Amino acid sequence: MSERDGVLMREQLAALLAADPPLLRDLPAVEAQLQPHGIDLTVWSVARFASAGQVGEIDEERRLPELEVVEPDRDGWWQLEPGPYLVRFTETVTLPPDCMAYARPRSSLLRCGVAVHTAVWDAGYSGQGVALLVVYNPKGFRLRRCARIAQLVLHRLERPVSEGYRGMYQGERG
């Protein structure tokens, strides 16, 4: 592994936050979010699944389910019953061509019986990403807007990709 490969640490992440374009925009609390080996992502919105989805052999067969927005109370809290939810992150991510990322749940969620599932974040992706939040706790879970729920861990690639992410979610916003 070369000196460039591997997981980025706080100093490298801080430099990318100061870059143009910045790695992330719209961070509610940069100092609290910047971790030794990642950047915490916060929740902006929560939705329930209101219909079935579909994924086929080709992209044209993909059908995303309808969503029903779950409104927080006047203090910004959601009371979530057990089950799956689609959450949108507050931050807008712009991955450089020499980095890819994973978002992993914060341990406090796991200790509350809640999981966060995400896909790989490809080099070149830009947008306000989403995750699947599943409340396994039979008593439910309370979540506040802008709570830190996942940590984005960046991996430096051996060399930049010649062509970054170009999928249908490029540039997605809430």
C-alpha atoms as an extended CHARMM CRD file, in Angstrom:
* protein
*
       174  EXT
         1         1  MET       CA              0.0000000000        0.0000000000        0.0000000000  PROA      1               0.0000000000
         2         2  SER       CA              1.4130000000        3.3750000000       -0.9380000000  PROA      2               0.0000000000
         3         3  GLU       CA              1.4290000000        6.4400000000        1.3130000000  PROA      3               0.0000000000
         4         4  ARG       CA             -1.6270000000        7.7150000000       -0.5720000000  PROA      4               0.0000000000
         5         5  ASP       CA             -3.7570000000        4.5950000000       -0.0430000000  PROA      5               0.0000000000
         6         6  GLY       CA             -5.8970000000        3.9120000000        2.9870000000  PROA      6               0.0000000000
         7         7  VAL       CA             -8.3690000000        5.5860000000        5.3110000000  PROA      7               0.0000000000
         8         8  LEU       CA             -8.0950000000        9.3560000000        5.6350000000  PROA      8               0.0000000000
         9         9  MET       CA             -7.5210000000       10.8480000000        9.0810000000  PROA      9               0.0000000000
        10        10  ARG       CA             -8.7240000000       14.0660000000       10.7010000000  PROA      10              0.0000000000
        11        11  GLU       CA             -6.0210000000       16.3540000000        9.2490000000  PROA      11              0.0000000000
        12        12  GLN       CA             -6.5830000000       15.0680000000        5.7100000000  PROA      12              0.0000000000
        13        13  LEU       CA            -10.3460000000       15.3870000000        6.1020000000  PROA      13              0.0000000000
        14        14  ALA       CA            -10.0100000000       18.9580000000        7.3990000000  PROA      14              0.0000000000
        15        15  ALA       CA             -7.9380000000       19.8280000000        4.3190000000  PROA      15              0.0000000000
        16        16  LEU       CA            -10.6470000000       18.3840000000        2.0530000000  PROA      16              0.0000000000
        17        17  LEU       CA            -13.3060000000       20.3870000000        3.9050000000  PROA      17              0.0000000000
        18        18  ALA       CA            -11.3050000000       23.5350000000        3.0720000000  PROA      18              0.0000000000
        19        19  ALA       CA            -10.8060000000       22.5390000000       -0.5980000000  PROA      19              0.0000000000
        20        20  ASP       CA            -12.6970000000       23.9360000000       -3.5770000000  PROA      20              0.0000000000
        21        21  PRO       CA            -15.1460000000       22.3280000000       -3.9270000000  PROA      21              0.0000000000
        22        22  PRO       CA            -15.3150000000       21.2830000000       -0.2800000000  PROA      22              0.0000000000
        23        23  LEU       CA            -15.7050000000       17.6030000000        0.5790000000  PROA      23              0.0000000000
        24        24  LEU       CA            -18.8810000000       18.4560000000        2.5360000000  PROA      24              0.0000000000
        25        25  ARG       CA            -21.1080000000       21.5150000000        2.7320000000  PROA      25              0.0000000000
        26        26  ASP       CA            -23.8970000000       22.3770000000        5.1610000000  PROA      26              0.0000000000
        27        27  LEU       CA            -22.2740000000       20.8290000000        8.2480000000  PROA      27              0.0000000000
        28        28  PRO       CA            -24.2230000000       21.9900000000       11.3390000000  PROA      28              0.0000000000
        29        29  ALA       CA            -21.2690000000       21.5390000000       13.7520000000  PROA      29              0.0000000000
        30        30  VAL       CA            -17.9480000000       20.9650000000       11.9670000000  PROA      30              0.0000000000
        31        31  GLU       CA            -15.8050000000       20.5080000000       15.0810000000  PROA      31              0.0000000000
        32        32  ALA       CA            -18.1930000000       17.9750000000       16.6170000000  PROA      32              0.0000000000
        33        33  GLN       CA            -18.5930000000       16.1550000000       13.3000000000  PROA      33              0.0000000000
        34        34  LEU       CA            -14.8900000000       15.8280000000       12.4300000000  PROA      34              0.0000000000
        35        35  GLN       CA            -13.6370000000       12.5300000000       13.8990000000  PROA      35              0.0000000000
        36        36  PRO       CA            -10.2080000000       10.8260000000       13.9180000000  PROA      36              0.0000000000
        37        37  HSD       CA            -11.1010000000        8.6980000000       10.8630000000  PROA      37              0.0000000000
        38        38  GLY       CA            -14.2790000000       10.1660000000        9.4160000000  PROA      38              0.0000000000
        39        39  ILE       CA            -16.8940000000       12.8760000000        9.4050000000  PROA      39              0.0000000000
        40        40  ASP       CA            -20.2440000000       12.4250000000       11.1220000000  PROA      40              0.0000000000
        41        41  LEU       CA            -23.3240000000       12.8730000000        8.9630000000  PROA      41              0.0000000000
        42        42  THR       CA            -26.5330000000       14.2780000000       10.4170000000  PROA      42              0.0000000000
        43        43  VAL       CA            -30.1780000000       13.5640000000        9.6590000000  PROA      43              0.0000000000
        44        44  TRP       CA            -32.2650000000       16.2020000000        7.8880000000  PROA      44              0.0000000000
        45        45  SER       CA            -35.4340000000       14.3360000000        6.9620000000  PROA      45              0.0000000000
        46        46  VAL       CA            -37.2000000000       11.0490000000        7.6270000000  PROA      46              0.0000000000
        47        47  ALA       CA            -39.6800000000        9.2180000000        5.3850000000  PROA      47              0.0000000000
        48        48  ARG       CA            -41.6950000000        5.9790000000        5.5360000000  PROA      48              0.0000000000
        49        49  PHE       CA            -42.0140000000        3.6360000000        2.5890000000  PROA      49              0.0000000000
        50        50  ALA       CA            -45.5380000000        3.9690000000        1.1250000000  PROA      50              0.0000000000
        51        51  SER       CA            -45.3230000000        1.5070000000       -1.7860000000  PROA      51              0.0000000000
        52        52  ALA       CA            -43.2080000000       -1.3070000000       -3.1580000000  PROA      52              0.0000000000
        53        53  GLY       CA            -39.9620000000       -0.7280000000       -5.0270000000  PROA      53              0.0000000000
        54        54  GLN       CA            -38.4680000000       -2.6900000000       -7.9100000000  PROA      54              0.0000000000
        55        55  VAL       CA            -34.9800000000       -3.3970000000       -9.2650000000  PROA      55              0.0000000000
        56        56  GLY       CA            -34.6310000000       -5.3220000000      -12.5170000000  PROA      56              0.0000000000
        57        57  GLU       CA            -31.8390000000       -6.4800000000      -14.7540000000  PROA      57              0.0000000000
        58        58  ILE       CA            -31.4740000000       -3.0630000000      -16.4120000000  PROA      58              0.0000000000
        59        59  ASP       CA            -31.7440000000        0.4750000000      -15.0200000000  PROA      59              0.0000000000
        60        60  GLU       CA            -34.9830000000        1.1400000000      -16.9260000000  PROA      60              0.0000000000
        61        61  GLU       CA            -36.6900000000       -1.5480000000      -14.8180000000  PROA      61              0.0000000000
        62        62  ARG       CA            -35.9200000000        0.2880000000      -11.5670000000  PROA      62              0.0000000000
        63        63  ARG       CA            -38.9260000000        1.7390000000       -9.7280000000  PROA      63              0.0000000000
        64        64  LEU       CA            -38.3550000000        3.5890000000       -6.4880000000  PROA      64              0.0000000000
        65        65  PRO       CA            -41.0970000000        3.3250000000       -3.8650000000  PROA      65              0.0000000000
        66        66  GLU       CA            -43.2870000000        6.2570000000       -2.9630000000  PROA      66              0.0000000000
        67        67  LEU       CA            -42.3270000000        7.9070000000        0.3080000000  PROA      67              0.0000000000
        68        68  GLU       CA            -44.3970000000        9.4700000000        3.0560000000  PROA      68              0.0000000000
        69        69  VAL       CA            -42.6050000000       12.2800000000        4.9030000000  PROA      69              0.0000000000
        70        70  VAL       CA            -42.5250000000       11.9130000000        8.6840000000  PROA      70              0.0000000000
        71        71  GLU       CA            -42.7430000000       15.3450000000       10.2820000000  PROA      71              0.0000000000
        72        72  PRO       CA            -40.8150000000       16.0570000000       13.4890000000  PROA      72              0.0000000000
        73        73  ASP       CA            -42.5390000000       17.6980000000       16.4420000000  PROA      73              0.0000000000
        74        74  ARG       CA            -42.1380000000       21.4470000000       17.0300000000  PROA      74              0.0000000000
        75        75  ASP       CA            -38.8290000000       20.8300000000       18.8450000000  PROA      75              0.0000000000
        76        76  GLY       CA            -37.3890000000       18.8510000000       15.9150000000  PROA      76              0.0000000000
        77        77  TRP       CA            -37.8600000000       15.3340000000       17.3440000000  PROA      77              0.0000000000
        78        78  TRP       CA            -39.1880000000       12.3040000000       15.4850000000  PROA      78              0.0000000000
        79        79  GLN       CA            -40.8170000000        9.4840000000       17.4640000000  PROA      79              0.0000000000
        80        80  LEU       CA            -40.0860000000        6.4440000000       15.2900000000  PROA      80              0.0000000000
        81        81  GLU       CA            -41.9080000000        3.1560000000       15.6880000000  PROA      81              0.0000000000
        82        82  PRO       CA            -40.0780000000       -0.0880000000       14.8330000000  PROA      82              0.0000000000
        83        83  GLY       CA            -39.4960000000       -0.5150000000       11.1090000000  PROA      83              0.0000000000
        84        84  PRO       CA            -37.5700000000        0.8710000000        8.1200000000  PROA      84              0.0000000000
        85        85  TYR       CA            -37.2080000000        4.5550000000        7.2090000000  PROA      85              0.0000000000
        86        86  LEU       CA            -35.3930000000        6.4320000000        4.4620000000  PROA      86              0.0000000000
        87        87  VAL       CA            -33.3610000000        9.2720000000        5.9680000000  PROA      87              0.0000000000
        88        88  ARG       CA            -31.6940000000       12.0890000000        4.0720000000  PROA      88              0.0000000000
        89        89  PHE       CA            -28.4780000000       13.5720000000        5.3620000000  PROA      89              0.0000000000
        90        90  THR       CA            -28.1200000000       17.3050000000        6.0180000000  PROA      90              0.0000000000
        91        91  GLU       CA            -24.6820000000       17.5310000000        4.4190000000  PROA      91              0.0000000000
        92        92  THR       CA            -23.9530000000       17.7450000000        0.7010000000  PROA      92              0.0000000000
        93        93  VAL       CA            -21.0120000000       15.5040000000       -0.2020000000  PROA      93              0.0000000000
        94        94  THR       CA            -18.6280000000       16.0150000000       -3.1400000000  PROA      94              0.0000000000
        95        95  LEU       CA            -16.1730000000       13.1240000000       -3.3840000000  PROA      95              0.0000000000
        96        96  PRO       CA            -12.9480000000       13.8710000000       -5.2640000000  PROA      96              0.0000000000
        97        97  PRO       CA            -11.8480000000       11.4890000000       -8.0380000000  PROA      97              0.0000000000
        98        98  ASP       CA             -9.2220000000        9.8780000000       -5.7960000000  PROA      98              0.0000000000
        99        99  CYS       CA            -11.5430000000        8.9910000000       -2.8680000000  PROA      99              0.0000000000
       100       100  MET       CA            -14.4560000000        6.6570000000       -2.2140000000  PROA      100             0.0000000000
       101       101  ALA       CA            -16.3850000000        6.3240000000        1.0190000000  PROA      101             0.0000000000
       102       102  TYR       CA            -18.5120000000        4.1680000000        3.2890000000  PROA      102             0.0000000000
       103       103  ALA       CA            -20.9900000000        5.5160000000        5.8190000000  PROA      103             0.0000000000
       104       104  ARG       CA            -21.2140000000        3.4550000000        9.0020000000  PROA      104             0.0000000000
       105       105  PRO       CA            -23.6630000000        3.8570000000       11.9060000000  PROA      105             0.0000000000
       106       106  ARG       CA            -22.5850000000        5.6490000000       15.0510000000  PROA      106             0.0000000000
       107       107  SER       CA            -22.3120000000        3.2290000000       17.9510000000  PROA      107             0.0000000000
       108       108  SER       CA            -24.9290000000        5.1050000000       20.0060000000  PROA      108             0.0000000000
       109       109  LEU       CA            -27.5730000000        4.0890000000       17.4700000000  PROA      109             0.0000000000
       110       110  LEU       CA            -26.5530000000        0.4450000000       17.6570000000  PROA      110             0.0000000000
       111       111  ARG       CA            -26.7940000000        0.6020000000       21.4540000000  PROA      111             0.0000000000
       112       112  CYS       CA            -30.3500000000        1.9120000000       21.0370000000  PROA      112             0.0000000000
       113       113  GLY       CA            -31.3850000000       -0.9330000000       18.7290000000  PROA      113             0.0000000000
       114       114  VAL       CA            -31.1670000000        1.1190000000       15.5330000000  PROA      114             0.0000000000
       115       115  ALA       CA            -29.1670000000        0.3740000000       12.3740000000  PROA      115             0.0000000000
       116       116  VAL       CA            -28.1000000000        2.5680000000        9.4650000000  PROA      116             0.0000000000
       117       117  HSD       CA            -27.4860000000        0.8980000000        6.1080000000  PROA      117             0.0000000000
       118       118  THR       CA            -25.8030000000        2.6140000000        3.1650000000  PROA      118             0.0000000000
       119       119  ALA       CA            -24.2910000000        1.7550000000       -0.1900000000  PROA      119             0.0000000000
       120       120  VAL       CA            -20.7560000000        2.4860000000       -1.3780000000  PROA      120             0.0000000000
       121       121  TRP       CA            -20.1560000000        6.1660000000       -2.1150000000  PROA      121             0.0000000000
       122       122  ASP       CA            -18.2430000000        6.1880000000       -5.4100000000  PROA      122             0.0000000000
       123       123  ALA       CA            -15.4640000000        8.5840000000       -6.3670000000  PROA      123             0.0000000000
       124       124  GLY       CA            -16.9590000000       11.6210000000       -8.1000000000  PROA      124             0.0000000000
       125       125  TYR       CA            -20.3620000000       11.3650000000       -6.3810000000  PROA      125             0.0000000000
       126       126  SER       CA            -21.9240000000       14.6670000000       -5.4090000000  PROA      126             0.0000000000
       127       127  GLY       CA            -25.2040000000       15.0820000000       -3.5880000000  PROA      127             0.0000000000
       128       128  GLN       CA            -27.1950000000       15.0090000000       -0.3950000000  PROA      128             0.0000000000
       129       129  GLY       CA            -27.1690000000       11.2580000000        0.2500000000  PROA      129             0.0000000000
       130       130  VAL       CA            -29.6560000000        8.9390000000        1.8880000000  PROA      130             0.0000000000
       131       131  ALA       CA            -29.5300000000        5.9040000000        4.1440000000  PROA      131             0.0000000000
       132       132  LEU       CA            -31.8610000000        3.1910000000        5.3240000000  PROA      132             0.0000000000
       133       133  LEU       CA            -32.5030000000        3.6060000000        9.0460000000  PROA      133             0.0000000000
       134       134  VAL       CA            -34.1160000000        0.5740000000       10.6920000000  PROA      134             0.0000000000
       135       135  VAL       CA            -35.5400000000        0.7670000000       14.1960000000  PROA      135             0.0000000000
       136       136  TYR       CA            -35.2190000000       -2.7350000000       15.6610000000  PROA      136             0.0000000000
       137       137  ASN       CA            -35.9430000000       -1.6500000000       19.2250000000  PROA      137             0.0000000000
       138       138  PRO       CA            -39.5130000000       -2.8780000000       19.9330000000  PROA      138             0.0000000000
       139       139  LYS       CA            -40.0990000000        0.2280000000       22.0820000000  PROA      139             0.0000000000
       140       140  GLY       CA            -39.1990000000        2.6150000000       19.2390000000  PROA      140             0.0000000000
       141       141  PHE       CA            -36.6190000000        5.3830000000       19.0020000000  PROA      141             0.0000000000
       142       142  ARG       CA            -36.5340000000        9.1830000000       19.3130000000  PROA      142             0.0000000000
       143       143  LEU       CA            -34.3520000000       11.0710000000       16.8620000000  PROA      143             0.0000000000
       144       144  ARG       CA            -33.7360000000       14.8040000000       16.5860000000  PROA      144             0.0000000000
       145       145  ARG       CA            -33.1080000000       16.7540000000       13.3920000000  PROA      145             0.0000000000
       146       146  CYS       CA            -29.3540000000       17.2770000000       12.8400000000  PROA      146             0.0000000000
       147       147  ALA       CA            -28.4560000000       14.3990000000       15.1840000000  PROA      147             0.0000000000
       148       148  ARG       CA            -25.2490000000       12.6410000000       14.1220000000  PROA      148             0.0000000000
       149       149  ILE       CA            -26.2660000000        9.1800000000       12.9140000000  PROA      149             0.0000000000
       150       150  ALA       CA            -23.4750000000        7.9240000000       10.6340000000  PROA      150             0.0000000000
       151       151  GLN       CA            -19.7640000000        8.4090000000       10.0830000000  PROA      151             0.0000000000
       152       152  LEU       CA            -18.4960000000        8.8860000000        6.5240000000  PROA      152             0.0000000000
       153       153  VAL       CA            -15.1530000000        7.0780000000        6.2230000000  PROA      153             0.0000000000
       154       154  LEU       CA            -13.0580000000        8.0140000000        3.1920000000  PROA      154             0.0000000000
       155       155  HSD       CA            -10.5460000000        5.7790000000        1.4700000000  PROA      155             0.0000000000
       156       156  ARG       CA             -7.8820000000        7.3030000000       -0.7590000000  PROA      156             0.0000000000
       157       157  LEU       CA             -7.5830000000        5.3690000000       -4.0160000000  PROA      157             0.0000000000
       158       158  GLU       CA             -4.2620000000        4.2770000000       -5.4720000000  PROA      158             0.0000000000
       159       159  ARG       CA             -4.9260000000        6.7440000000       -8.3010000000  PROA      159             0.0000000000
       160       160  PRO       CA             -7.8600000000        8.9670000000       -9.3320000000  PROA      160             0.0000000000
       161       161  VAL       CA            -10.6100000000        7.3650000000      -11.3890000000  PROA      161             0.0000000000
       162       162  SER       CA            -10.7280000000        8.4560000000      -15.0260000000  PROA      162             0.0000000000
       163       163  GLU       CA            -14.5120000000        8.7460000000      -14.8270000000  PROA      163             0.0000000000
       164       164  GLY       CA            -16.3740000000        9.2960000000      -11.5680000000  PROA      164             0.0000000000
       165       165  TYR       CA            -19.9020000000        8.3710000000      -10.5590000000  PROA      165             0.0000000000
       166       166  ARG       CA            -22.4980000000        9.1960000000      -13.2280000000  PROA      166             0.0000000000
       167       167  GLY       CA            -25.5860000000        7.3860000000      -11.9280000000  PROA      167             0.0000000000
       168       168  MET       CA            -29.1270000000        8.6480000000      -11.4800000000  PROA      168             0.0000000000
       169       169  TYR       CA            -28.4510000000        9.9000000000       -7.9400000000  PROA      169             0.0000000000
       170       170  GLN       CA            -25.6920000000       12.3190000000       -8.9690000000  PROA      170             0.0000000000
       171       171  GLY       CA            -26.6030000000       15.7580000000       -7.6430000000  PROA      171             0.0000000000
       172       172  GLU       CA            -29.5250000000       14.4930000000       -5.5210000000  PROA      172             0.0000000000
       173       173  ARG       CA            -31.0100000000       16.9610000000       -3.0360000000  PROA      173             0.0000000000
       174       174  GLY       CA            -33.6720000000       16.6820000000       -0.3390000000  PROA      174             0.0000000000
